[in-house]
Amino acid sequence: MIELIIGGILGTIGSLVIAHFYYQKSSCELDKSIADLKNEIESLKIITESLNEASALIMEDTELIRKHAVIGTTDDPKYPYK
């Protein structure tokens, strides 16, 4: 009977030590993953800002080209027959 109690206690202690080891390991990996994701988010923010600036420039250029492309055509608001 005493052997069963000692075996249960040793099994419980062993399980707790193993569980604690894997908990610590997963916590470190989680912290590393969170840091990597934060760095990725920051780089994506920079890329997004760059794309927004490029998009604004393209819109400006497109509007300028559209103004010059319709001069003298039927789409021109100052076309003589409108």
Phi and psi in radians as a Rosetta constraint file:
Dihedral C 1 N 2 CA 2 C 2 CIRCULARHARMONIC -1.139 0.35
Dihedral N 2 CA 2 C 2 N 3 CIRCULARHARMONIC -0.565 0.35
Dihedral C 2 N 3 CA 3 C 3 CIRCULARHARMONIC -1.125 0.35
Dihedral N 3 CA 3 C 3 N 4 CIRCULARHARMONIC -0.649 0.35
Dihedral C 3 N 4 CA 4 C 4 CIRCULARHARMONIC -1.148 0.35
Dihedral N 4 CA 4 C 4 N 5 CIRCULARHARMONIC -0.723 0.35
Dihedral C 4 N 5 CA 5 C 5 CIRCULARHARMONIC -1.159 0.35
Dihedral N 5 CA 5 C 5 N 6 CIRCULARHARMONIC -0.800 0.35
Dihedral C 5 N 6 CA 6 C 6 CIRCULARHARMONIC -1.126 0.35
Dihedral N 6 CA 6 C 6 N 7 CIRCULARHARMONIC -0.730 0.35
Dihedral C 6 N 7 CA 7 C 7 CIRCULARHARMONIC -1.097 0.35
Dihedral N 7 CA 7 C 7 N 8 CIRCULARHARMONIC -0.701 0.35
Dihedral C 7 N 8 CA 8 C 8 CIRCULARHARMONIC -1.130 0.35
Dihedral N 8 CA 8 C 8 N 9 CIRCULARHARMONIC -0.736 0.35
Dihedral C 8 N 9 CA 9 C 9 CIRCULARHARMONIC -1.144 0.35
Dihedral N 9 CA 9 C 9 N 10 CIRCULARHARMONIC -0.806 0.35
Dihedral C 9 N 10 CA 10 C 10 CIRCULARHARMONIC -1.125 0.35
Dihedral N 10 CA 10 C 10 N 11 CIRCULARHARMONIC -0.668 0.35
Dihedral C 10 N 11 CA 11 C 11 CIRCULARHARMONIC -1.128 0.35
Dihedral N 11 CA 11 C 11 N 12 CIRCULARHARMONIC -0.711 0.35
Dihedral C 11 N 12 CA 12 C 12 CIRCULARHARMONIC -1.137 0.35
Dihedral N 12 CA 12 C 12 N 13 CIRCULARHARMONIC -0.778 0.35
Dihedral C 12 N 13 CA 13 C 13 CIRCULARHARMONIC -1.122 0.35
Dihedral N 13 CA 13 C 13 N 14 CIRCULARHARMONIC -0.762 0.35
Dihedral C 13 N 14 CA 14 C 14 CIRCULARHARMONIC -1.072 0.35
Dihedral N 14 CA 14 C 14 N 15 CIRCULARHARMONIC -0.749 0.35
Dihedral C 14 N 15 CA 15 C 15 CIRCULARHARMONIC -1.108 0.35
Dihedral N 15 CA 15 C 15 N 16 CIRCULARHARMONIC -0.718 0.35
Dihedral C 15 N 16 CA 16 C 16 CIRCULARHARMONIC -1.145 0.35
Dihedral N 16 CA 16 C 16 N 17 CIRCULARHARMONIC -0.694 0.35
Dihedral C 16 N 17 CA 17 C 17 CIRCULARHARMONIC -1.131 0.35
Dihedral N 17 CA 17 C 17 N 18 CIRCULARHARMONIC -0.784 0.35
Dihedral C 17 N 18 CA 18 C 18 CIRCULARHARMONIC -1.134 0.35
Dihedral N 18 CA 18 C 18 N 19 CIRCULARHARMONIC -0.766 0.35
Dihedral C 18 N 19 CA 19 C 19 CIRCULARHARMONIC -1.088 0.35
Dihedral N 19 CA 19 C 19 N 20 CIRCULARHARMONIC -0.711 0.35
Dihedral C 19 N 20 CA 20 C 20 CIRCULARHARMONIC -1.136 0.35
Dihedral N 20 CA 20 C 20 N 21 CIRCULARHARMONIC -0.707 0.35
Dihedral C 20 N 21 CA 21 C 21 CIRCULARHARMONIC -1.058 0.35
Dihedral N 21 CA 21 C 21 N 22 CIRCULARHARMONIC -0.850 0.35
Dihedral C 21 N 22 CA 22 C 22 CIRCULARHARMONIC -1.218 0.35
Dihedral N 22 CA 22 C 22 N 23 CIRCULARHARMONIC -0.552 0.35
Dihedral C 22 N 23 CA 23 C 23 CIRCULARHARMONIC -1.120 0.35
Dihedral N 23 CA 23 C 23 N 24 CIRCULARHARMONIC -0.777 0.35
Dihedral C 23 N 24 CA 24 C 24 CIRCULARHARMONIC -1.121 0.35
Dihedral N 24 CA 24 C 24 N 25 CIRCULARHARMONIC -0.737 0.35
Dihedral C 24 N 25 CA 25 C 25 CIRCULARHARMONIC -1.105 0.35
Dihedral N 25 CA 25 C 25 N 26 CIRCULARHARMONIC -0.776 0.35
Dihedral C 25 N 26 CA 26 C 26 CIRCULARHARMONIC -1.201 0.35
Dihedral N 26 CA 26 C 26 N 27 CIRCULARHARMONIC -0.575 0.35
Dihedral C 26 N 27 CA 27 C 27 CIRCULARHARMONIC -1.131 0.35
Dihedral N 27 CA 27 C 27 N 28 CIRCULARHARMONIC -0.738 0.35
Dihedral C 27 N 28 CA 28 C 28 CIRCULARHARMONIC -1.128 0.35
Dihedral N 28 CA 28 C 28 N 29 CIRCULARHARMONIC -0.737 0.35
Dihedral C 28 N 29 CA 29 C 29 CIRCULARHARMONIC -1.146 0.35
Dihedral N 29 CA 29 C 29 N 30 CIRCULARHARMONIC -0.660 0.35
Dihedral C 29 N 30 CA 30 C 30 CIRCULARHARMONIC -1.136 0.35
Dihedral N 30 CA 30 C 30 N 31 CIRCULARHARMONIC -0.755 0.35
Dihedral C 30 N 31 CA 31 C 31 CIRCULARHARMONIC -1.071 0.35
Dihedral N 31 CA 31 C 31 N 32 CIRCULARHARMONIC -0.711 0.35
Dihedral C 31 N 32 CA 32 C 32 CIRCULARHARMONIC -1.140 0.35
Dihedral N 32 CA 32 C 32 N 33 CIRCULARHARMONIC -0.734 0.35
Dihedral C 32 N 33 CA 33 C 33 CIRCULARHARMONIC -1.113 0.35
Dihedral N 33 CA 33 C 33 N 34 CIRCULARHARMONIC -0.698 0.35
Dihedral C 33 N 34 CA 34 C 34 CIRCULARHARMONIC -1.121 0.35
Dihedral N 34 CA 34 C 34 N 35 CIRCULARHARMONIC -0.745 0.35
Dihedral C 34 N 35 CA 35 C 35 CIRCULARHARMONIC -1.118 0.35
Dihedral N 35 CA 35 C 35 N 36 CIRCULARHARMONIC -0.728 0.35
Dihedral C 35 N 36 CA 36 C 36 CIRCULARHARMONIC -1.088 0.35
Dihedral N 36 CA 36 C 36 N 37 CIRCULARHARMONIC -0.735 0.35
Dihedral C 36 N 37 CA 37 C 37 CIRCULARHARMONIC -1.160 0.35
Dihedral N 37 CA 37 C 37 N 38 CIRCULARHARMONIC -0.656 0.35
Dihedral C 37 N 38 CA 38 C 38 CIRCULARHARMONIC -1.116 0.35
Dihedral N 38 CA 38 C 38 N 39 CIRCULARHARMONIC -0.709 0.35
Dihedral C 38 N 39 CA 39 C 39 CIRCULARHARMONIC -1.127 0.35
Dihedral N 39 CA 39 C 39 N 40 CIRCULARHARMONIC -0.708 0.35
Dihedral C 39 N 40 CA 40 C 40 CIRCULARHARMONIC -1.125 0.35
Dihedral N 40 CA 40 C 40 N 41 CIRCULARHARMONIC -0.694 0.35
Dihedral C 40 N 41 CA 41 C 41 CIRCULARHARMONIC -1.101 0.35
Dihedral N 41 CA 41 C 41 N 42 CIRCULARHARMONIC -0.741 0.35
Dihedral C 41 N 42 CA 42 C 42 CIRCULARHARMONIC -1.095 0.35
Dihedral N 42 CA 42 C 42 N 43 CIRCULARHARMONIC -0.744 0.35
Dihedral C 42 N 43 CA 43 C 43 CIRCULARHARMONIC -1.175 0.35
Dihedral N 43 CA 43 C 43 N 44 CIRCULARHARMONIC -0.615 0.35
Dihedral C 43 N 44 CA 44 C 44 CIRCULARHARMONIC -1.184 0.35
Dihedral N 44 CA 44 C 44 N 45 CIRCULARHARMONIC -0.595 0.35
Dihedral C 44 N 45 CA 45 C 45 CIRCULARHARMONIC -1.113 0.35
Dihedral N 45 CA 45 C 45 N 46 CIRCULARHARMONIC -0.743 0.35
Dihedral C 45 N 46 CA 46 C 46 CIRCULARHARMONIC -1.108 0.35
Dihedral N 46 CA 46 C 46 N 47 CIRCULARHARMONIC -0.764 0.35
Dihedral C 46 N 47 CA 47 C 47 CIRCULARHARMONIC -1.120 0.35
Dihedral N 47 CA 47 C 47 N 48 CIRCULARHARMONIC -0.702 0.35
Dihedral C 47 N 48 CA 48 C 48 CIRCULARHARMONIC -1.112 0.35
Dihedral N 48 CA 48 C 48 N 49 CIRCULARHARMONIC -0.739 0.35
Dihedral C 48 N 49 CA 49 C 49 CIRCULARHARMONIC -1.083 0.35
Dihedral N 49 CA 49 C 49 N 50 CIRCULARHARMONIC -0.725 0.35
Dihedral C 49 N 50 CA 50 C 50 CIRCULARHARMONIC -1.100 0.35
Dihedral N 50 CA 50 C 50 N 51 CIRCULARHARMONIC -0.746 0.35
Dihedral C 50 N 51 CA 51 C 51 CIRCULARHARMONIC -1.157 0.35
Dihedral N 51 CA 51 C 51 N 52 CIRCULARHARMONIC -0.641 0.35
Dihedral C 51 N 52 CA 52 C 52 CIRCULARHARMONIC -1.142 0.35
Dihedral N 52 CA 52 C 52 N 53 CIRCULARHARMONIC -0.711 0.35
Dihedral C 52 N 53 CA 53 C 53 CIRCULARHARMONIC -1.129 0.35
Dihedral N 53 CA 53 C 53 N 54 CIRCULARHARMONIC -0.758 0.35
Dihedral C 53 N 54 CA 54 C 54 CIRCULARHARMONIC -1.114 0.35
Dihedral N 54 CA 54 C 54 N 55 CIRCULARHARMONIC -0.678 0.35
Dihedral C 54 N 55 CA 55 C 55 CIRCULARHARMONIC -1.131 0.35
Dihedral N 55 CA 55 C 55 N 56 CIRCULARHARMONIC -0.707 0.35
Dihedral C 55 N 56 CA 56 C 56 CIRCULARHARMONIC -1.113 0.35
Dihedral N 56 CA 56 C 56 N 57 CIRCULARHARMONIC -0.734 0.35
Dihedral C 56 N 57 CA 57 C 57 CIRCULARHARMONIC -1.124 0.35
Dihedral N 57 CA 57 C 57 N 58 CIRCULARHARMONIC -0.706 0.35
Dihedral C 57 N 58 CA 58 C 58 CIRCULARHARMONIC -1.120 0.35
Dihedral N 58 CA 58 C 58 N 59 CIRCULARHARMONIC -0.706 0.35
Dihedral C 58 N 59 CA 59 C 59 CIRCULARHARMONIC -1.084 0.35
Dihedral N 59 CA 59 C 59 N 60 CIRCULARHARMONIC -0.754 0.35
Dihedral C 59 N 60 CA 60 C 60 CIRCULARHARMONIC -1.096 0.35
Dihedral N 60 CA 60 C 60 N 61 CIRCULARHARMONIC -0.801 0.35
Dihedral C 60 N 61 CA 61 C 61 CIRCULARHARMONIC -1.113 0.35
Dihedral N 61 CA 61 C 61 N 62 CIRCULARHARMONIC -0.699 0.35
Dihedral C 61 N 62 CA 62 C 62 CIRCULARHARMONIC -1.106 0.35
Dihedral N 62 CA 62 C 62 N 63 CIRCULARHARMONIC -0.740 0.35
Dihedral C 62 N 63 CA 63 C 63 CIRCULARHARMONIC -1.138 0.35
Dihedral N 63 CA 63 C 63 N 64 CIRCULARHARMONIC -0.708 0.35
Dihedral C 63 N 64 CA 64 C 64 CIRCULARHARMONIC -1.132 0.35
Dihedral N 64 CA 64 C 64 N 65 CIRCULARHARMONIC -0.768 0.35
Dihedral C 64 N 65 CA 65 C 65 CIRCULARHARMONIC -1.131 0.35
Dihedral N 65 CA 65 C 65 N 66 CIRCULARHARMONIC -0.714 0.35
Dihedral C 65 N 66 CA 66 C 66 CIRCULARHARMONIC -1.072 0.35
Dihedral N 66 CA 66 C 66 N 67 CIRCULARHARMONIC -0.680 0.35
Dihedral C 66 N 67 CA 67 C 67 CIRCULARHARMONIC -1.113 0.35
Dihedral N 67 CA 67 C 67 N 68 CIRCULARHARMONIC -0.746 0.35
Dihedral C 67 N 68 CA 68 C 68 CIRCULARHARMONIC -1.365 0.35
Dihedral N 68 CA 68 C 68 N 69 CIRCULARHARMONIC -0.464 0.35
Dihedral C 68 N 69 CA 69 C 69 CIRCULARHARMONIC -1.316 0.35
Dihedral N 69 CA 69 C 69 N 70 CIRCULARHARMONIC -0.431 0.35
Dihedral C 69 N 70 CA 70 C 70 CIRCULARHARMONIC -1.681 0.35
Dihedral N 70 CA 70 C 70 N 71 CIRCULARHARMONIC -0.064 0.35
Dihedral C 70 N 71 CA 71 C 71 CIRCULARHARMONIC -1.107 0.35
Dihedral N 71 CA 71 C 71 N 72 CIRCULARHARMONIC 2.188 0.35
Dihedral C 71 N 72 CA 72 C 72 CIRCULARHARMONIC 1.467 0.35
Dihedral N 72 CA 72 C 72 N 73 CIRCULARHARMONIC 0.042 0.35
Dihedral C 72 N 73 CA 73 C 73 CIRCULARHARMONIC -1.836 0.35
Dihedral N 73 CA 73 C 73 N 74 CIRCULARHARMONIC 3.086 0.35
Dihedral C 73 N 74 CA 74 C 74 CIRCULARHARMONIC -1.225 0.35
Dihedral N 74 CA 74 C 74 N 75 CIRCULARHARMONIC -0.270 0.35
Dihedral C 74 N 75 CA 75 C 75 CIRCULARHARMONIC -1.439 0.35
Dihedral N 75 CA 75 C 75 N 76 CIRCULARHARMONIC -0.169 0.35
Dihedral C 75 N 76 CA 76 C 76 CIRCULARHARMONIC -1.256 0.35
Dihedral N 76 CA 76 C 76 N 77 CIRCULARHARMONIC 2.197 0.35
Dihedral C 76 N 77 CA 77 C 77 CIRCULARHARMONIC -1.124 0.35
Dihedral N 77 CA 77 C 77 N 78 CIRCULARHARMONIC -0.376 0.35
Dihedral C 77 N 78 CA 78 C 78 CIRCULARHARMONIC -1.741 0.35
Dihedral N 78 CA 78 C 78 N 79 CIRCULARHARMONIC 0.314 0.35
Dihedral C 78 N 79 CA 79 C 79 CIRCULARHARMONIC -1.091 0.35
Dihedral N 79 CA 79 C 79 N 80 CIRCULARHARMONIC 2.417 0.35
Dihedral C 79 N 80 CA 80 C 80 CIRCULARHARMONIC -1.025 0.35
Dihedral N 80 CA 80 C 80 N 81 CIRCULARHARMONIC -0.480 0.35
Dihedral C 80 N 81 CA 81 C 81 CIRCULARHARMONIC -1.689 0.35
Dihedral N 81 CA 81 C 81 N 82 CIRCULARHARMONIC 0.157 0.35
